[in-house]
């Protein structure tokens, strides 16, 4: 066992003495030692109950003959960090989480690891660590929040963000907004729609690193605790047979995850996280693969923020396994890909008996013939830009508009909420990329304001930053190269015409080349916004959003 490095033989008597100081018995020390990576804290609704999930995992490990040893990681609530300097730290925390797990698991050689994340950057950070360490491991999330209710209307966190815009536009009153605030988030769990956290929890299941049900079983359900116990038991089988992530997960597994991404209409943040995870697994995942898979994968689920259904509805309809079962009918799933269940995807899908086609559309009657995400290219985004095309109003799929240029998210949000943005405008927010932000802030406040003020069918937003999974509308992010790296988005001027053609995968700045050449000669980068501390170091090392915003070595 790997843990023998810290417990076996007379020379490890001091090490065993330290274990005994914590109350571990000889029998516990002699068993396989399983690291339980718990991201519980008291600042994230998705994590507030993870102490209980962790206890269930530990029970499963003990039932199967192992000794669970818990340690923690940091975690940021993207919603609470939104629209202030805290959001600069969100994406950057992903690398800290991966690094911290690596440090703990290398300093203390566990035999296996159980990862317990639930929210946006914690999930990919932990999965990146899983591939980097390549120890037997399994992921079990805390599960999604239930939808809230205002009267008979189901609501969620995004309803509150959009309510702010509706209040500013005079559509609702202050009491209406307070009612939304009180009831939109009814309890623990990752926010109730197909936002980034639930997207990544679903994709960890599709990838094969989590058990069926991981992405959709509600946080408050007893089934979530049974799943956690099963995961605790299952890690012992993985350890006994020395089954590691790189033994199981192949490029076919990543293609399965992207296919599910497209069918569900997941967050555009998956286009950052999946390539970053693939990089740790030893694969190069080009952005073009998203378009290739999207072209042959129908969009089967209309989930919040783009549609009416919530994660609890998807769970009742058959969950991720139900979606994969439907996609398998057209050959969009690699059935021979292996999973932590000990069986192939195809074998797992045999147990899926019924799929509710009111929530998971059949492949011959999808919401859209193509997947939920598209990668756009053009002279404004030579390395690509990302849009959740399934959440774009039909009127905005092809649009030419007037550029309204802002050097920060806050300036743009203020302009939108003050009524300065008019139908036909294209809001351009730059110097918010991985380097320029630094940290690639999410733009939920301005996008939600656009929707809340009933401008979703008339106004587009383009940025080298990124969007919350809760964003809907013609919101195009990850524009690469970013402004801070001298990308073309840095050359856009107020009043320029910008052409968006999502079906053709095009994003063009309608300015002649001679003018752009002159602007480039005169361009000077903005001074770094943050010059000390972690984000200053991060800005020096982070790569383009087109490569997953991983760190250079």
Secondary structure, DSSP 8 states (H G I E B T S, - for coil): -GGGGGTSSGGGHHHHHHHHHTT--HHHHHS-EEEEEE---SS-TTTTTHHHHHHHHHHHHHHTT-EEEEEE-----HHHHTTSGGGGGHHHHHHHHHHHHHHHHHHS--SEEEEE--SHHHHHHHHHHHHHHT-EEEE----B--BEEETTEEE-HHHHHHHHHHHHTTSS-HHHHHHHHHHSB-SSSB-SSSSHHHHHHHHHHHHTSB-TTTTTS-TTSHHHHHHHHHHHHHHHHHHHTT--HHHH--HHHHHHHHHHHHHHT--TTHHHHHHHHHHHHT----THHHHHHHHHS-B---BTTTSSB-HHHHHHHTHHHHHHHHHHTTT-S-TT-B-TTSSBHHHHHTT-----TTTS--TTS-SBSS-SEEEEEETTEEEEEEEEGGGS-GGGSEEEEEEEEESSHHHHHHHHHTT---TTEEEEE-S-STTTTTS--B-HHHHHHHHHTT-TTT-EEEESSB--TT--SSEEEEEES-GGGT-GGGG--TT-EEEEETTTTEEEE---HHHHHHHHHH------S--SHHHHHHHHHB--GGGTS-B--
